[in-house]
Amino acid sequence: MVRWLREPLLHFVLLGATLFGAYQWLNPAGGSAMGEIVVSEDAANAVEPTDADLAEYLAKNADDYRVESQLTFTQVFLDPSKRGDQFDADAAALLDVLRTRGNKVNPATLGDSLMLESRYELATESDIARLFGRDFAAVLRDQPVGEWVNPLKSGYGAHLVRIEAGLLRED
């Protein structure tokens, strides 16, 4: 037995249910402008999954639903090749300025020029790795929130960084 359903609301309910593989739908040629849904008898009589079934499914497919960590951070770039022997002293002095003056100084005006933004808002781990390198992204994730930290190395050089907020994924 095949049922033809024309109700738009039911269409969306059944369409959403296809995520769980419970229903089949199609718009047969010659159907109405709204489209029609065909539900097979097997699908119409399908048993709704229990919470335990859904929990088991999620556990088996957790990677498909995992959200990447996201960080909002500000960075000040320091180019070791430009600073030479003065790098450590310059980094310490700049770090002191950032820690003591806080909001009174604009980090975008400090450090050396680099064709990257000084602030990133809710950047994903993969975006950070693409821009700064995987090692930088891995180390950045472990830094404390709200504090300027010692220089972190990237493929470009070194960065003084302050994480402002983070949504960290638990592995």
N, C-alpha and C positions, 0 to 999 in steps of 0.2 A: 504494500500500500504506500502511495506517495501522497503527501499533503502539500498543497500549494498555499503558501502564506503570503499575503499581500500587505500586512500591517507594517508600516515603516518602523515603529518602535520595536516590534518583535524581530524585524530584520537586524537591527543593531544589537539586540540581545543575543541572537543566534550567531551573528558575526563575531561578537566578542567571545562566545563560547567555543569558536573554532580554535582559539588559542589552546584549549585543553583537548582538542581533537574529538569533541563530543558530537559535533554537528558538521554536516556537509552543506555547502551552499553553492548556488550558481545562478546565473542570469541567462536562462535559455533564449535562444534566438527567437525573435518574435514576441518576447515578453513585453510587459507594459513599460512605460517610460520610467516608472519607479523601480522596475526590476522585480524579479520574483525569487523566492527561496524555495529550493526543493529539499525536503528533509526525508531521508529514507526511514523506513520503519525501524531499522536497527538503531539509527541515531536518535529517533524520537523516543525510543524505549531505553536509551542509555541510562545507566545508573550514575547519579551525581557523585563525584569523588568526595570522600570524607576528608576531614582535616588531616588525618593520619596519612591518607593517600597523597595529599598535596605536600605535606611535610617530607615524605619519602621522596617524592619527585623532585622537590627543591634541593634536598640533600644530594641526590644523584647528579643534578644539573646546576649546582651552585655557581660554577664559573660563568654560566650563561647569564646570570642575574647579578653578578658582582659589579659594583660601581667603583671606578678608580678613585684613589685619594685625590683630593683637590686642596691646593694651598693658595692663600693670598699672601704675597710677600713683596718686600722691597729689597732691591739689591743695588750696591754701589760697586762699580767695577774698578779694579786696580790692575794695571798692566805691568807685570814684573819686568818685561823687557825695556820699558820706558823708565822705570824707577831704579833699576839696577840694585846696587848695594843699599840704597835708601828704602827699599821696599818694606822691610820689617818695621823700620821707624815710622814711615809714612802710614802704614796700615794701623799701627798702634795709635798714632796721633789722630787719624781719621775716626777710628773706632771710639776713642775718647770723646771726640766732638759729637758723634752720633749718640753716644750713651748719655752725655751730660746735658746737651742742649735739646735733645728730644725733638719735640714738635716745632721748635724755634728755627730749625734749619731744614732746607729742602734737599733731601738726598739726591734728587735728580741733578742738582748743580754741583755735586761733589764727585770726586774720583776722576777717572779717565773716560774718554769717549768710547762708546761701543754702540753698534747698530742694533741694540736691543732695548726694550723698555726698562725703565727703572722700577716699575711696579707692575705686578701681575695679580689679577683678581681671579680666584678660584681656578687656577691653572691645573690641569690634570697632570698626573705623574708622567704620562706619555708625552704631553706637550713640553713639560720641563725637560725631559730627557732629550727630546728632539732639538730643543733650543740650546741647552747647556751641556748635555751629555748624560749618560746613564749614571755614572759615578756621582756626579753633582746631584742628580735627582734623588738617588738613594741616601746620600748624606743629608740633604736638605730636609727630607722627611723626618729625620730624627732630632732636629733642632728644637729648642724650646720656643714657645709662643711668646711674643712680646719683647724679646731681647735681641739686641744686635750681637751677632756672634763673630768670632775670629774668622779670617778669610777662608772661604771654601773654594777649592780648586775646580776649574772647569777647563774645557779645551781652549778657552779664550785667555785665561789667566786666573785671577782670584777675585772673589766677591765678598764684600761685607754684606750680611743678610739679616733681615728681621722678618720673621714670620708673624703675620698679623692675625691670621685665622686659618683653620684647617679642618677638613672633613677627611679623617683618615680611615682607610679601609683596614679592617682587621683580617689578617691572613689565617 
